[in-house]
Amino acid sequence: MPKIGMEPIRREALVKATIAEIGSAGSLDVTVSQIARRAGMSSALAHHYFGGKDQIFLAAMRRILTDFGSEVRSELGRARPDARAEAVIRACFAPSCFTPQTISAWMTFYVLAQKNTQALRLWQIYQARMRSNLSHALRPLTKDPRIAANTLTALIDGLYIRAALNEPDTPEMATTHALSVLEMLKEPRL
């Protein structure tokens, strides 16, 4: 007889274990058995809840994106209207979002999105939301906020790639770098 109410707890444990395993391996070259072992359960149970490694990984990325969304909302809630772009950048490199495990998960997510339509769709939603948030924030600051938003989005992705390659970027260094590029993108006020 299954224990009532255990499914959400076990799913959460598997999601956390997936992020930790990918962070430890630095790639998607982990097995469901390794993930399940880290979560303290059998691989059969992991398959029961998610179906396979791609589904577990997609659930982990949804969690990372949910946590990132919370960080963005929190930063935007504290930001002055003219500092919304800075708030989005700060959220991107918040210590909760810019951990080695999360960075590894992002890198494997990009690779998975090349071959998995669900991952690609999730990435497209994330990218559209990021560009939309930045474009809106940059409207009063630049002539073409879309171009500036695309530039900042590419820079943010690039800083994550550098971090994945063990460049010595801390969250503070990455934030400073992105904010300096933001300053260059702003139009001078007359």
TORSESE-225286 format. One record per residue (C-alpha): y, x, z negated; residue in one letter. Coordinates in pm, whole numbers, plus 50000, padded with zeros to 5 digits. Example, Ala and Ser with C-alpha at 12.3 -4.5 7.8 and 13.67 -1.06 7.14 Angstrom:
BEGIN
495505123049220A 498945136749286S 
This chain:
BEGIN
500005000050000M 503345015750102P 506015019849838K 508824994949890I 512205011149955G 510835045750032M 511545045150406E 515305051950384P 514715079350126I 512055096050340R 514125092750659R 517065109150481E 514815137250356A 513535143050709L 517075143850852V 518195169450592K 515035189850647A 515625189451023T 519135203550985I 517875229850741A 514915240150962E 517045242851275I 519605262451076G 516895285750952S 515355290351298A 518665290451482G 517105269451758S 515095238351831L 511925259451816D 510745241451506V 507815218051473T 507575183751319V 505095199351074S 507705224750960Q 510315197450919I 507885174950732A 506745203450507R 510365211150414R 510885174050341A 507765173450122G 505695149850335M 503045149950605S 503805153750975S 502015120551031A 504585103350811L 507425120650999A 505965108451328H 505585073751180H 509275071951090Y 510735088451400F 508095091251672G 508715127751759G 510835158551726K 513575146951966D 514015114551772Q 514185132951440I 516715156951585F 518825128551728L 518845112251385A 519995145351237A 522815147851493M 523855112051423R 524105121951056R 526195152651143I 528455131251361L 528745104751089T 529715131350835D 532195146051083F 533675111351147G 534175106950772S 535905140550756E 538205130851047V 539105097350888R 539825114350558S 542075140850718E 543865114950933L 544425093050629G 546345121150459R 548215133250769A 551815126250859R 552145108951199P 553345141151364D 550435161151216A 547485140651339R 546285167351584A 546255192851302E 544225168351094A 541565165051365V 541365202951397I 541065207051021R 538215181851018A 536385201251293C 536325232351077F 536025216450736A 533595235950518P 531255205850521S 531135206150903C 531245243650977F 528105255450798T 525515278250961P 522965249750963Q 525385225451126T 526515251251379I 522875257851476S 522285220551504A 525285217251739W 523995245251962M 520565229551990T 522195195852048F 524025209752353Y 520725223052488V 518885190552418L 521635170452591A 520805188452916Q 517365172452932K 517405142152702N 519405111552811T 519825098652455Q 521245131952342A 523505133252647L 524815098452571R 525465107652209L 527325139152323W 529395118752570Q 530395094352297I 531395123152068Y 533395140452345Q 535185108352445A 536115100952085R 537315136452025M 539485136452338R 540805101852254S 541775111851899N 543455143752019L 545185127052317S 546635100352091H 547785126151838A 549345148052108L 551345120752286R 554615128052108P 554065165652123L 553335173852488T 553955161452841K 550285157752930D 548295150152615P 545025146352808R 545145182152935I 546085195052592A 543255174652433A 540745188452685N 541935223752612T 541595219152236L 538175202752270T 536935232052480A 538415256552229L 536695239151939I 533355240352122D 533975277052197G 534695285051834L 531395268651738Y 529605289752001I 531245321351865R 530155311751515A 526595305851641A 526635341251784L 527555354251439N 531175361751510E 532805365551171P 534685332451190D 535085314450863T 536245278250857P 539715290950769E 539795316251055M 538585290551308A 541175265451186T 543955291251209T 542905300751562H 542795264551680A 546105256151514L 547775285751685S 546565273152023V 547845238551933L 551285253651869E 551215269752214M 550355236252374L 553255217852214K 556335212252427E 559545226552285P 561805199552148R 565365197952270L 
